[in-house]
């Protein structure tokens, strides 16, 4: 279940990409399949162990090219262990809402992104998240340990990215079919995954992810702008030298 649109991200074979806060690794795996050199970073040893196992399995099964490269790094979003201008592409998916210092994390991501590179930042969309917070206090912090700390509008996310030295460009919403699922979860209790309605809806989501039938894919495309569970904003570093090349690159993404 990918949140980022790889066409808008512009990932190419051989690019070095950082999946910051990789979690279970869905974007890291897709990036590796596309021939990128992948660094999956997370604060959780358990998550990284599973991601590393999957990287090895993908290579053994021939899902990636012989020259494919992937590494797992345990790190802190506020002190990324990389030099300035290291990465061609960066993905930060569903991370910022968990961090006390989201501005500091965005500043670090901007620092390690190459001039002319592209970053995709995804957070829970305002409407879908607002309903979840209204239905259950257990869904978010402080009752949910490590839970969501804030709700973003797209405009707020863009301002934070701009303040960090990025030029926000294209955006879209994703996972509209998942919004009602989480509303249901919140209504019956976020940890109550034994509820019959929750289990039935979960089966529909699994069917959609595995089979990708036309009816659910079409429905989600129609509903995404209205109730998409996530919003994605793409950006590039702001030009610092006024060069024509950098300005053209920013204009291309903005288009």
RASUL-V472474 format. One record per residue. RES is the residue in one letter. SS is DSSP state (h for helix, s for strand, l for the rest). Layout:
((RES SS) (RES SS))
This chain:
((X l) (X l) (X l) (X l) (X l) (X h) (X h) (X h) (X h) (X l) (X l) (X l) (X l) (X l) (X l) (X s) (X s) (X s) (X s) (X s) (X l) (X l) (X l) (X l) (X l) (X h) (X h) (X h) (X h) (X h) (X h) (X h) (X h) (X l) (X l) (X l) (X s) (X s) (X s) (X s) (X s) (X s) (X l) (X l) (X h) (X h) (X h) (X h) (X h) (X h) (X h) (X h) (X h) (X h) (X h) (X h) (X h) (X h) (X h) (X h) (X l) (X l) (X l) (X l) (X l) (X l) (X l) (X l) (X s) (X s) (X s) (X s) (X s) (X s) (X l) (X s) (X l) (X l) (X s) (X l) (X l) (X l) (X l) (X l) (X l) (X l) (X s) (X s) (X s) (X s) (X s) (X s) (X s) (X l) (X l) (X h) (X h) (X h) (X l) (X l) (X l) (X h) (X h) (X h) (X h) (X h) (X h) (X h) (X h) (X h) (X h) (X h) (X s) (X s) (X s) (X s) (X s) (X s) (X s) (X s) (X s) (X s) (X s) (X s) (X l) (X h) (X h) (X h) (X h) (X h) (X h) (X h) (X h) (X h) (X h) (X l) (X h) (X h) (X h) (X s) (X l) (X l) (X l) (X l) (X l) (X l) (X l) (X s) (X l) (X l) (X l) (X l) (X l) (X h) (X h) (X h) (X h) (X h) (X h) (X h) (X h) (X h) (X h) (X l) (X l) (X s) (X s) (X s) (X s) (X s) (X s) (X s) (X s) (X s) (X l) (X h) (X h) (X h) (X h) (X h) (X h) (X h) (X h) (X h) (X h) (X h) (X h) (X h) (X l) (X l) (X l) (X l) (X l) (X l) (X l) (X h) (X h) (X h) (X h) (X h) (X h) (X h) (X h) (X h) (X h) (X h) (X h) (X h) (X h) (X h) (X h) (X l) (X l) (X h) (X h) (X h) (X h) (X h) (X h) (X h) (X h) (X h) (X h) (X h) (X h) (X h) (X h) (X l) (X l) (X s) (X s) (X s) (X s) (X s) (X s) (X s) (X s) (X l) (X l) (X l) (X l) (X l) (X l) (X h) (X h) (X h) (X h) (X h) (X h) (X h) (X h) (X h) (X h) (X h) (X l))
